[in-house]
């Protein structure tokens, strides 16, 4: 079998040289180099499953939205039969964008340049002045359809890939699927978006945000220290604002760079019920603190859709934040309220590459379709205030990544390294019901290191 | 807020108009000088403070270009106080520490009688220049603001603000500043 050689950059550096397997370091150069960026667009965003949105954004036949899949604009449509399609948003004639809009509804997508027309499934309908046959005779109409991506809907989430014959979405998720199912396949009707996503630009390389999404729990301690200083998480520890007790749990790593932080609920359950979690049944725990975004009335749905093991994990250390490789962050968090209750917040972010030094932060706010209106309202407000554009938590993240990107341009800085040397030595929690690489204790660097290992593999063309 | 109708505004240069202008200028100064607690004291306790998302839509669908199902800001008096508390009462509000250097340029002010006798509807254009660190680029934030000002014992309080941003994808990394 042919072993692919690691790609070589213009100055002779190989991708392999950027990731030091022995010392768990990554050269900073990776965060700004234009050559590396171009390679990523081909070998990562051009090959793997990319998250684009939620099917509730195109609920009706003819609905469409435009999004970016790596560095390409794509058109996401729903056809008359209800099927969701993802296509390159480029007219096959002269390369004009088929749609210049963010969203709309039409049964015919007509390019404004020369008028070539396409169906929502991408089929070429025809070109103006039919009798002149302006699309020529060299290619058949069938060959002139929009370039189609392969699509998967997972719990309503729209993923697409240009790798038409590549691994299935399930293979891509691997063992991590067991955990994502607890979030996205937990209810009868599933999640939906509460509106279109917030979008804003951050002058940072997409990987500064991407690698953080691979379950960097540690940064919360310092970057989000304010949470311990004021508000509902405030610590009564004489101003130390020590958030470290929140950082214990278990972390799921994946050979495909996916990552989940499963955070211990014991303290929250104690606070809400005044009882020891061990003295409560699974049912009692679920009713005392239903999963983020669910109500006690919805608890029976969980039992229908999830296994005993998943229910056990969900009431012990549920996944609360993490990523789907390469550029997705999910949050299913519990936000303590001033009145002692807890309101869930469900978000998804995509960090869309916009060149080596820029990313577009896309933030969706979600809720269960059959959650009561009052809960959806609370979740939306809570999420808007803490995450995304004006979110008091994430405004500190988006102000940090640009400095890493700038530092990675320095002649000396680019030769320095990102370090992932805090290594788990614990292994699986005793009695843990779930699969995969999982370690217990205070958050460590393993999940992010695995993120980079998959990045390296993909960049080397090993997959 | 209803669509703007020429000829129904409080005359430019009238005493009421000047009072509104003074309020907006002082507000801009308080925010630019990060005197956030003083600014927060000008807010009515039933405040609604929102910033719709924008989508690129065709001329025929302009109302749909304003998205209010999900927004950039969806705040009330209490949550704004929380934001101010984070910015003024902690040592870790990094998104604005060191603070941005901002100029809030407020123009094109139009004032109308509000729905209640003690309220005025105020539209203004806002251009914020935001400079961070030693970056040579400014973040520019342009918007129309549609406010309701309430006269409380001779002093205006901001009772409603909707910030209609012009960008579908904002060109600033966060809204850690008030608009």
Interface residues (C-beta under 8 A of the other chain):
Chain A: X100 X101 X102 X103 X104 X193 X194 X195 X196 X197 X198 X199 X200 X201 X202 X203 X204 X222 X223 X224 X225 X226 X229 X230 X231 X241 X360 X361 X365 X380 X381 X384 X385 X388 X389 X390 X391 X392 X394 X395 X396 X398 X399 X400 X402 X403
Chain B: X51 X53 X55 X56 X57 X58 X61 X64 X67 X68 X69 X70 X71 X72 X73 X74 X75 X79 X82 X83 X85 X86 X89 X90 X91 X92 X93 X94 X95 X96 X132 X133 X135 X137 X168 X169 X170 X171 X172 X173 X174 X175 X176
